[in-house]
Amino acid sequence: MPKIVIVYHSGYGHTKKAAEAVLAGASDAGADAKLLTVGELDDAGWAELDAADGIIFGAPTYMGGPSADFKKFADASSKPWFAQSWKDKVAAGFTNSATMNGDKHSTIAYFITLAMQHSMIWAGTGMMPSNTKAATRNDLNYVGGFSGLLTQSPADASPDEAPPPGDLETAKAFGARIAAVTARWTGK
C-alpha cells in the first residue's frame, strides 16, 4: 500500500474540504493517506513527507498564485531539496478559487515547478473535462483540469456550501488516481 501525504493550506476552509475529498479518494483506493497542514508542520510532519511515496500539494489560488502560507512551506522545503529526499516520489496538486478560472493554472504550474525542483514525478488528473452541451456543474472535472485538480467556491459561499458536490467527486477521483499512479510507480 503506497503512503501518500496531502500537504496543504486552506485560508477559509474551502481548500480543506477539497483536501479531505482527495484524502477520501486516495484512502478508498487503498493508499495509506494522511493530511498535513503547512502551518502545523513540525519535525514529525517533515519526516512523514520524507517517508511518503507520493506528495499531493494543495493551496487556494490568491492573486494568481498559491497562498503565502503555502509558499512559506515551499521555501522551507529547501532542506529536503538539498538532500533530494523527495526524489522520484510521485507529486500532484490541487487548488481552489472563487472563480471558474481565477488563474488557477498559475498555482498548478507553481506546484509542478516545486515538484521538478525536488526531482519528483508529476501526475495530472487523468480525466477528460465535462465540456458538452449536456454537461452540468456537478459532472466530473467540470472545471476542466488536466495538470491538477481544480475546484471552485463562490466568494460568498461558506465551506458548508462549496466546493460543489461535482468538484468534491472530482477530488475523490483525483485522490484515487494519484493512489493508483503511486502504487504503479512504487510497486506497492
C-alpha positions in Angstrom: 0.0 0.0 0.0 1.5 3.3 -1.0 1.9 6.1 1.5 0.6 9.4 0.3 0.8 12.7 2.2 -1.5 15.6 1.2 0.2 18.8 2.4 -2.0 21.9 2.0 -3.0 25.3 3.2 -6.6 26.5 3.5 -7.5 30.1 4.2 -11.2 29.8 4.8 -12.0 26.1 4.8 -12.8 25.5 1.1 -9.4 24.1 0.2 -9.5 21.9 3.4 -12.8 20.5 2.1 -11.2 19.6 -1.2 -8.2 18.1 0.6 -10.5 15.9 2.7 -12.2 14.7 -0.5 -8.7 13.9 -2.1 -7.9 12.0 1.1 -11.1 10.0 0.9 -10.4 9.1 -2.7 -6.8 8.0 -2.0 -7.8 6.1 1.1 -10.7 4.3 -0.7 -8.3 3.3 -3.4 -6.1 1.5 -0.9 -3.4 4.1 -0.1 -2.2 4.9 3.4 -3.1 8.6 3.1 -2.7 11.5 5.5 -3.4 15.2 5.6 -0.8 17.7 6.9 -1.5 21.4 7.1 1.5 23.6 6.2 1.0 25.8 9.2 1.3 23.0 11.7 4.3 21.2 10.1 6.8 20.0 12.8 9.7 17.6 12.6 7.4 14.7 12.6 5.5 16.2 9.7 8.7 16.7 7.7 9.6 13.1 8.4 6.2 12.0 7.1 6.8 13.8 3.9 10.3 12.3 3.6 8.8 8.8 4.2 5.9 9.2 1.7 5.8 7.5 -1.7 3.7 10.4 -3.0 3.0 14.0 -2.0 0.0 16.0 -3.1 0.3 19.8 -2.8 -2.8 21.9 -2.2 -3.5 25.6 -1.7 -6.0 28.2 -2.6 -5.2 30.5 -5.5 -4.9 34.0 -4.2 -4.0 36.9 -6.6 -2.9 34.5 -9.3 -0.8 32.1 -7.3 -0.6 29.9 -4.2 -1.2 31.4 -0.8 1.7 32.9 1.1 1.4 30.2 3.7 2.0 27.6 1.1 4.9 29.5 -0.4 6.4 29.7 3.1 6.2 25.8 3.2 7.7 25.6 -0.2 10.6 27.8 0.8 11.1 25.7 4.0 11.4 22.6 1.8 15.0 23.6 0.9 16.4 21.1 3.4 14.7 18.0 1.7 15.6 19.6 -1.6 19.3 19.8 -0.7 19.2 16.2 0.4 17.0 15.2 -2.6 14.7 13.4 0.0 11.7 13.6 -2.3 13.5 12.5 -5.5 11.3 10.1 -7.6 8.3 10.4 -5.3 5.0 10.9 -7.2 3.8 14.5 -7.0 0.4 16.1 -7.8 -1.5 19.2 -6.8 -4.9 20.9 -6.4 -6.2 24.4 -5.9 -9.5 26.2 -5.2 -10.5 29.8 -6.0 -13.7 31.9 -6.2 -13.9 32.0 -10.0 -14.0 29.2 -12.5 -10.6 30.2 -13.8 -9.1 32.6 -11.3 -5.6 31.9 -12.8 -5.6 28.5 -11.1 -3.2 27.4 -13.8 -0.5 29.6 -12.2 -0.9 27.8 -8.9 -0.7 24.3 -10.6 2.4 25.5 -12.5 3.9 26.6 -9.3 3.3 23.1 -7.8 4.8 21.5 -10.9 7.9 23.7 -10.7 8.2 22.8 -7.0 8.0 19.1 -7.8 10.6 19.4 -10.5 12.9 21.2 -8.2 12.6 18.2 -5.9 13.2 15.8 -8.8 9.7 14.3 -8.3 7.4 12.6 -10.9 4.3 14.7 -11.7 0.9 13.1 -12.2 -2.1 15.0 -13.6 -5.8 14.3 -13.2 -6.1 11.7 -16.0 -9.6 12.9 -16.6 -11.4 14.3 -19.6 -13.3 17.5 -19.0 -17.1 17.8 -18.9 -17.4 20.0 -21.9 -20.5 19.0 -23.8 -23.8 20.9 -24.0 -25.3 18.2 -21.8 -22.7 18.8 -19.0 -23.9 20.1 -15.7 -22.0 21.9 -12.9 -21.8 18.7 -10.9 -20.3 16.5 -13.6 -16.7 15.2 -13.0 -14.0 17.6 -14.0 -16.4 20.4 -14.9 -13.7 23.0 -14.2 -11.5 21.1 -16.7 -8.2 20.4 -15.0 -5.6 18.2 -16.7 -2.4 19.2 -14.9 -4.0 19.2 -11.5 -7.3 19.2 -9.7 -9.3 22.5 -9.9 -12.2 23.3 -7.6 -14.3 26.4 -7.3 -16.1 28.1 -4.4 -18.1 31.3 -4.9 -16.6 34.2 -2.8 -19.8 34.4 -0.8 -20.2 30.6 -0.1 -19.2 29.0 3.2 -17.2 25.8 3.3 -20.6 24.1 4.0 -21.8 25.3 0.6 -18.7 24.9 -1.6 -16.9 23.5 -3.4 -20.0 21.9 -5.0 -20.6 18.1 -5.0 -19.3 17.6 -8.5 -15.9 19.2 -7.6 -15.7 17.0 -4.5 -16.5 13.9 -6.5 -13.7 15.0 -8.9 -11.4 15.4 -5.9 -12.2 11.9 -4.8 -11.5 10.6 -8.3 -8.2 12.6 -8.3 -7.2 11.1 -5.0 -7.9 7.6 -6.3 -5.9 8.3 -9.5 -2.9 9.5 -7.5 -3.1 6.4 -5.3 -3.2 4.2 -8.4 -0.3 6.1 -10.1 1.8 5.9 -6.9 1.1 2.2 -6.4 2.1 1.5 -10.0 5.2 3.7 -9.8 6.4 2.2 -6.5 5.1 -1.4 -7.0 3.2 -1.2 -3.7 
